[in-house]
């Protein structure tokens, strides 16, 4: 019979007791009661470099769940932890003041962008205390190298006018969204927005994204703006594409503001306006003749160009823009787009966009489909471009009679109307010269399509009406 080794038995019993005790503590730490909070860690599925810490208190009358990212960046992690704990503390204070009535707090987060230079985190909060429900969003952007929270003043040079540019862009964008319930009183042009209005933002590879709230609205409006518009004011580290590219996948906003808003300083919205438009060009002599007549009478027009012609006359497009005119996309070679396959529609639009950009450095944001023919398939490939048709068509392509063209246009000219003509015919160019002079003499301001839309919006906001 083997002799029992009491020393080994003692060691085994000690280890077993310690293991049971440890297990008991673990179970106790995971048990939900009214006095303990569980802090659990998981991995962020979108950004593996980050962990998720969740504070949970299971209490049917006052429980909560609050999460934050753990980035393993000491100072940023401390700030995020402080924010979460303050939210929990404020909630529990309200809950206790309610005499322990049924309440809840749910705080979650989303990493909106994470690059070498910055990280942007959005916290969504839902809170209910004494039957009162509240929800809201807080967005923080941190500079990775310095581990400091950023404000708008931190990313722009102090001696630049970036706030005015931002205000103008936001005003322009929000006036296009009245269907979403934005009241005119929130976006009066004279009320320039302050820096605090722009402190929720992300710095992407090629764009700046602003999450803007107007003063009496809880809705957040996401506005993406190309960095190129701030090339003289945005600091180099935030201008850099390499430093600001997302670590996982660069998200592309659907709508990006690529041009500064039209400034109608020369246009008086209380006076008549009319928009002349010319299709099918450019033409090396007829278009240039029209441009000279417009310049003579301080007028602007919109030219809807064919990509197949743009490539041969880039200098004509450059002159258009230099003199304040506008360029629109009229397809590559004038087919009826509704009869084409999706691939061919896309080719017609994109090739023309590329041709105009090569000639001028900018892409059109207006499109006029040939013959005005448009359907769902055509619209699908126009992205953020606005379709522009017309009110008056003198059929100058068919008439080819200068006097008749002038009479048709002038007999139907009215404030706010869009006139369709073509700049590839000599008779049209000659008629255009007379039309421009007569409209000017009758007190019309000759404007582009975008300027016309701006005037209409200014009139609406200012309560101006025109009677003829």
Secondary structure by P-SEA (a helix, b strand, c coil): cccccaaaaaaaaaaaaaaaaaaaaaaaaacccccbbbbbbbcccccccbbbbbbbbbcccccbbbbbbbcccaaaaaaaaaaaaaaaaaaaaaaaaacccccbbbbbbbcccccccbbbbbbbbbbbcccbbbbbbbbbbbbcccccccccccccccccaaaaaaaaaaaaaaaaccccccccccccccccccccccccccccccbbbbbcccccccbbbbbbbbccccccccccccccccccccccbbbbbcccccccccccccccccbbbbbbbbcccccccaaaaaaaaaaaabbbbbbbccaaaaaacaaaaaaaaaabbbbbbccccccccccccaaaaaaaaaaaaaaaaaaccccccbbbccccccccccccccccbbbbbbcccccccccccaaaaaaaaaaacccbbbbbbbcccaaaaaaaaaaaaaaaaabbbbbcaaaaaaaaaaaaaacccccc
